Amino acid sequence: MVKQRFPALDIMRGLTLALMILVNNPGSWSHVYAPLLHADWHGFTPTDFIFPFFLFMVGAALFFSQRSLMQPHITAGERHKKIIKRGVLLFAVGVFLNVFPFLAPVSEWRILGVLQRIALAYMFAAFIVLYAGAKLRWVISACILLGYWWLLQLSSQPYTLEHSLVRQIDIVVLGANHLWQGKGMAFDPEGLLSTLPAIVNVILGFEVARVLSQGNSSSAALMKLAAMSALLIVAALVWNQFFPINKSLWTSPFVLLTSGVGIAVLLVLVLLEKTPVKSVLGFFTPFGKNPLFIYALAFIWSTLLYTFHIGDQSYYGFFYQQLCRLFDAYNASLVFALIHVLMFWCVAKYMDKKNIVISL
């Protein structure tokens, strides 16, 4: 079976990872340009689209991997085993990154995180697309988003940080000490309950890849995706009047908005494939070949820079201060992040040249 290749998908996957490295590695969190920060609560910034785009691309990749899983010689049990094994390994890698370099006591280990959400959303979405047809997948997605809206209403203050059902469930199931503490209290933006709507991000990515594959990027397929994108964005903005767009709670309108914009970005990349700009966008392709490895490597590198010190200053802060001699605080912070993007692009490029692919 000849594998279809869609360069736009590879470019978008690589672009998403590059942006993730950029926003995760500012020289100083006190000096970051507003578009490179997440929205404090309700609303959204460009940075809020990056993680949902990653889930969207997981769904697109799922479409192609699912076709190989459906080969006649593979039994149902083997399919299930492969899906669960990949999800468990991905979750384990996420926990490892959270606790590395193992300086915190076990009682304070954060259990959830970015890779853990991807793992859970992937597993549930994989089983859904394995057994549900196209129409049923849309019905299931709608039920998930509407059901999540209903569930949040069980709290008297459903859209607040302190009283949201997302936080209450995580505290009961995992314990406050095992949650992220970044907002001044125990609250995990990758919580258990809020992972439920994230499954739809993956399913929508799957559907987009299916349309592209069946239409072979024809004009009809692109028009269909353009209509889907517009419909999702409009629906999100209307629903936002009743159910606020919120990344931390991963609200249903947030899913629709980020998926709609994700489709629009992919369409632009597809159209640019036939222009000279394609060669420029190809810069991001190496990132897309080993996204998990590069993400983990960047995470470990940054953690080590924070962990080790020169005197009373971490290496992370030390390198940032050197850049402050050349730039003002905000631009030094941005340059610091851009250096990290370039550094890990070099690693990805080397791996690409050597045909090294590390995946689960």
N, C-alpha and C positions, 0 to 999 in steps of 0.2 A: 504493500500500500504506500503510495507516494504521499508524503506529508505536505500539506498546504503551508505556505509561509506568507504571513502578512507583516511586512516590514513595519507598518504603522503600529501594530501591537507591540513589537519588540522595542520600538522607539519610545512608545508611551510608558512601557514598563521601566525602561532605563531612565527616562525623564523623571518619573515618579520617585525612583530610588535616589536620583541625584538631588531632587528637591528635599527628600526626607533627610539626607545627610546635611544639606544646607541649613535647614531650620533646626536641626537637633544639635548643631555645633557652633553656636555663636561664640565669639570671644568672651563676651560678658552678657549674661541674661539681663543686666540692668541697662544695656545699651543695644537694643535690637529695634530695627525699624518696624513699625506697627504691622505692615502686611506680612511680616515673617513671624508673627506671634499668633497664637490661637485666640479666638474670641474669649473674653473672660467668662461669659455664661451664654445668654441668648445671643443670636445673630451669628455671623460667620465672617471669616477673613480668608484670603487666598490659601493660607497655611492649613485651614480646616479641611480643604479638599484633598490633601495629599494622602492621608491614611485611607479614606474611602476609595480613592483611585487605586490604591494598592489592592484592596479587596476586590474591586471591579476587575483588575487584571488577573487576580487569582481565579475569578469566575471564567474569564476568557481562556485561561490556560486549562481550566477544568474541562472545557468543551473538547479540546483536542486530546487530553488524557483519557476522557471518558470514552471516546471512540475506540481507543486501544483496549480499554477495559472490557468493551463489549465484543471482543473477538470470541468466536464460537468455542474455542478450546479453553477459555477461562471460565471456571465455574462461579456461581453466585458467591460461594464461600470465599473463594480467592479474591473476588472483587471487594467484598466486605473487609477482608483482612488487609488488603493494600490500602484502602481508604483509612481505616482505623490506625494502622501502623504509621502512615504518614502524618496523620493528625496528632497522634500521641508524641511522636518524635519532635514535631514542630513545637508542641506545647512544652515539652521538656527543654528544648533549646531556649525558649522564652524564659522559663524559670531560671535556667542556668545564667542567662544574661542578667536577670534581676539580682541574683545573689552574688555574682562575681564581684570582687575577689574573695568572697566568703568571710568578710570582716564582721558582718552583723550576726547576732544570734539567730538561731533557727526560729525563735518565737517572733521575730520581726521580719522574716522573709516575705517579700511581696509575691503573691501567687499569680496574679493576673498581669496582663501587659499586652503589647502590640502583637507579638507572635502568637500568644495564647489566644487572642481574639481571632486571628487569622485561622488558627488551627481548628477552633470550635466552629466558626462560620463555615470553613471549608468542609468539615466532616458532615455537618447537617445538610449543607447545600449539595454535596456529592451524592448523598443518599436520596435526596429529593429528585435531582435530575436523573438519577439512575432508574427510578421507578415511576416518575410522573411525566406525562406527556406535556407538550407546550402549553395547552390551555389550562391544564391542572396546575402547572407551575405558576402561572399568573394568578390563579385563584388562591393558591397557597401563599404567595407573596402578599396579596391583598389582605388575607386573613391575618398574617403575621403582623403587618403594619397596623391594621385596625385593632387587632387584639392587644398589641403593645400599648396603643393609645388608651384602650379601656383599662388595662392593668394599672397604668400609672395613676388613673383616677381613684384607685383604692386608697391613696394617701390624701389626707386633707389639704396638703399643699404639694401637689404632684410635681410641680416644675421648679421646686427650690432645692438648693444644694443639701441642706440639712435634713429635710423631711422626705425627699424623693424615695420611692419604693426601691429604686436601683441601689441606693446606699443602704437602706434597711435590710434588704435581702443579703447583700454582701457581708454586712456585719454579722448577721445571724449564721450564715453558712461558713464564712471564712474567718471571721473575727476581725476586729478593728485594726489590730496590729499587723495584719497581713494585707492591708490595703494601702494604696498610694496616699501620701500625707501632704501632697503639694498644695492643696487649697486651704491649709490651716486646720483641717480635720480629716478624719478617715473617710475618703471617698475615692473610688476607683473609676476613672473615665473609661476603662475597659472592663466594666463590671459584668457580672453573670447575666443579669436580666437584660441589660442594654446590648448584649451580644445577639440577642434574638433578632432585632431588626437588621443587624449587620449581615445576617444570612441573606437578606434580600439584595444587598449590594453585590454579593457573589452570584446570585441567581441572575441578576440583570446583566452582569458581565458575561455570563454563559450565553444568555439570549442574544446579546449583541454579536458575539463570536459566531453563533449559529447563523444569524442573518447574513453576516459577512461571508461566511463559508458557503452557504447555499446559493447566495447571489453572486459569489466570486467578485465582490466589490463593484457590482454593476450599478448603473445609475438608479435603477429601481430599488436596489438594496440600500443605497445611500439615502435616497429620499425617504424610505421607510424609517431608517434610523434617525434622520433629521426630524421627522414627525414625532417619533418616540421621544427624542430629546426635548423638543418644545413642549410636548404634553406633560412630561415629568416635571419640567421646570415650572410651568404654569400651575400645575397641581400643587407643587410644593409651596409656592408663594401664596396661593389661596388658602391652603391648609394652615400655613403659618399664622393666619389671623386667629386661629382657634387652638393650635398646637404648635408652640414656638419652635423654630429651627434652633437646635442646640446640639453641638457635637458631644459635649460631656455626657449628656443623657442619650445621645445617638437617636434623637427623635425621628419619627416616621417621615415628616417633611424634610428633615436633613438627609435621609436616605434618598428620597426622590430628587432633591436638588442636586446632590453630589453625583448621583447616577446620570441625571440629565446633562449636567455640565461635562461629566466624563465622556459621555457619548459625543457631545459637541466637539470636545478636544480631539477625540479619536477621528472624527470625520474630517477635521481640519488637517490632521496628519495624513490621512488617506489621500486627500486632495493634493497635498504638498509632495506626495510620492512621485508625481510626474513633473515636478519642477526642479530647478537647480538647487533649491533649498534643501532637498532631500539629503544631499551630501553633507550639509551642515548638521542636520538633525541626526545623521548617522553617528555623530559624536556620542550620543547617549546609548547606542545599541550595546556596547560592551557591558554596561551596567545591567542591562536586561538579561544577559546570559547567565549570570550568577547572583541574582538579587539577594537570596537568603545569606549566602556566604559573605558578600560585601557588606550587607546590613549588620551582620553579627560582628564582622571584623571592625567596622567603624565604631560600633557600640563598645567593644572591648578596648579599643585604642583610647577612646575618650575616657572610659572608666579608669584606665591606667594613668592617664595624664592627670586626672583628678586625685588619684590615690597617692602617687609619689610626689615628694616635695623637694624644693630647693630652699633650705632654711624654713621659714614659716609660710612659704608660698608654694602652691601646687605648680607642677610643670604646665598645666593648662593655663593658669593665671600668668605664669612667667612668660610663656610664648606670646600671650595676648599683650602683655605690657611692652614687649619688644616692638610689636606692631604699632602700639600707641605712640611710639617715638616718631613714626612716619605719618600716621593718620590721626584724625580726631577719633574720639571714643567709639562713635557709631560706625564709622567707616572701617576702623580697625577691627571691630567685632565682625563686620560683614566680610572683610578680607580674610580673617581667620577661618570663617566658615567656607569661603570659596577655595581656600588652600586645601581644606579637607576634601572637598568635592574633587578637586584636581588630583590629589594624592591617591584617593581610592579609585578614580578613573584609571590611573596608571596601573594599579593592581588588576582592575577588571580587563584592561586592554591586554596586559601581559597574559592573563589567563585565556583570553579570547584567541590570541595568536597561537598559544600552545594547545588550543582545543581542550582546555581544562574546564569541565563542568561539574560542579558540586551541587547535588540536589538530594532531597530526601526520597 
